[in-house]
Amino acid sequence: MISSNDFRSGVTIELDGSVWRVVEFLHVKPGKGSAFVRTKLKNVQSGNVVERTFRAGETVPQANLEKRTMQHTYKDGEEFVFMDMESYEETRLSREQLGDRVQYLKEEMEVNLIFWNGQVLEIELPTSVILEVVETDPGVKGDTATGGTKPAIVETGAQVMVPLFISVGEKIKVDTRDGSYLGRE
């Protein structure tokens, strides 16, 4: 159990049979009446965001999440197979469970899978990944580092905006949180 006074951004709680992550919180002490905590909660499974108010000191169950490091080993049809690095157990996830993160997922990449009650809630990729450019318009003589950008398709199928001087076959570093170009490798 966790008190509403101990809420911080990133804390996970259980409400109505689901896991919710505290996105924002505000401890309010009105002139009259008792204090309360106004929160913005995000459902980890569905992504829905709700606002909810708790009395100060109210206790709610804290979600016991388990984080396991796993390696993406291969793709089997529409399923992505991950292997636990310690027990060698396999976990299969669909494209829907992975969501947008699938566009930065490479084979043999180590990721963190977050489990709650034996089921996968979410996947955490490294903050940056190195990918090879497989398709982009050719660079033109005179393109500079301070110039514009152009779209490039990387080996995983994701589209990344890159500087004009990047060409096919180069390896680039991409931020997995927002898909931005970070530099050449």
N, C-alpha and C positions, 0 to 999 in steps of 0.2 A: 504494500500500500504506500501511496505517496500523497503528501498533503498538497493542497492547491497553493499553499504559500511557497512550496519548493519547485513550482513549475519554472522551467527555463526552455528556451528555444531548443528543439531537438529531442526533448523528453518524450517517450512513448508511453501511452496509457491505454487501458482497455475500457471501452464504453460500448454498451449495446451489442456485445459479441464481436466487436471489431477492434483493430489496432488503430489508434490515432496518434499523430505526431503534433506536438505543440509548435506552431509556426510563430505566433506572436502571443504575448501575454502582457497584461497591465493590471497592477495591483491598485485598486481604487479605495480611498478612504473618504467617504462622503461626510459632510458636516453632521448630518443626522443619520441614524441607522448604523448598521454594522458594515464592516469592510467586505469587499468582494474582489474576485479575480476575473477579469474579462479576458477570454482567450479566443484565438483563431486556431482551429484544429484541422488537420489534413488527414483524411482516411488513407492509410498506407496502401490498402488493396485497390481501392477504386479511384483515388485521387481527388475525391470530393472535399471541398473546404467548407466548414461551418463555423459560425461564431457561437460560443457557449459561455455562460457565466456561472461561476462556482462561488459558494460562500467561502470566505477566508477560513482556512483551516480544515475545509472539507477534504476527506480522504477518498481517493479513487484507486483502483488496482493499477499497478504499474505493469506494463507488458514485458514479459521475459522473452527477449529476443536472443537468438543464438546466431552468431556470425561464424561462417565457415569459409576458409580459403579453398577454392576449387579451381580446376583448370578446364577450360573449354577444349575438349578433345576432338570432337567432330560433329558434323551435322548429319542427322539421319532423317531424310525426307524433309518434313516441316518441323522436326524437333531438333533442338540443340542439346548435345550431351555434355554434361559437366562431371568431372571426376574429383572426388574428395582426395586431397593430397596426403591424408593420413590413413584413412581406412580403405581407400580405393573403391568406395561405393560410387555408383553412377546416379546422377539426377538428370532427368529429362525435362526441358522446358520448351513451351511452344513460343512462337513468334509473338503472340498476344501477351504472354506473361513477361516477355523481355521488353516489349514496347519500343520506344525510339532508340534504346541503347544497342539494339541489334546492329545498327549501321556502323558501329565502331568495334564490333566484336571480331577478333581474329582467332584462328585456331592456335592452340597452345598458350593462350593468354590466361593469366591467373586473375581471378575475380573473387569478390566476396559475395556469398549468397546469404541473405538474412532469412532465418527460419523462425516461425512462430507456430507452436503446437504441431510441429512436424511438417508444415507446409511452407513453401517458399513465398515470402512476401515481396522481396525486391532483390535486385542485383546491383552491386556497386562495382563500377569499372574503375580502373586507375584514372587519375585526373587527366593524364595525357597519354596518347598512343602514337606510335610511329607507323605510318601507312605509306604505301607506294602509289604514286599517281599513275593511273592507267589510261586516262583520257583527258585531254585539255587542248585548247587552241595553241598553236605553236607561238613561241616568243618571237618578238620582232626586234631587230637591232635597234638599240636606242631605248629599250624598256629599262626603266630604272627602279631601284628599290622604293623610291618615294612615289612612284606612279600609282595607277589604279589597280583594280583587282579583276580577276576573271574566274569563272567556275571551273572546277576540276573534279573529275570522278576518281575516287581512290579505290584500292583493291577490294574493299568491303562493299562497294556500291554507293557509299555516301557521297554527297556533293559538298565540296568545301570551296569557299572563296579564297583564292590564293593570289599573290602578287603576279604581275605580268611576266616576270622572268622565269617562273617555274615551268618545267617542261616534263613530258612523259618519261617515266622511269625514275624520277627523283623521289627520294623518301622525305616526307614532311612530318612534322610533329603537329598533332591536332588535339585541341582541348575537348574532352568527351562530354563536358557539362553543357557547352553551347555550340560545339562544332566549329570553333574558330581556328584559323591557321596560327600556329605559334612560332614556326621557323623551319629551316631545313635541317636534315640530319646527315 
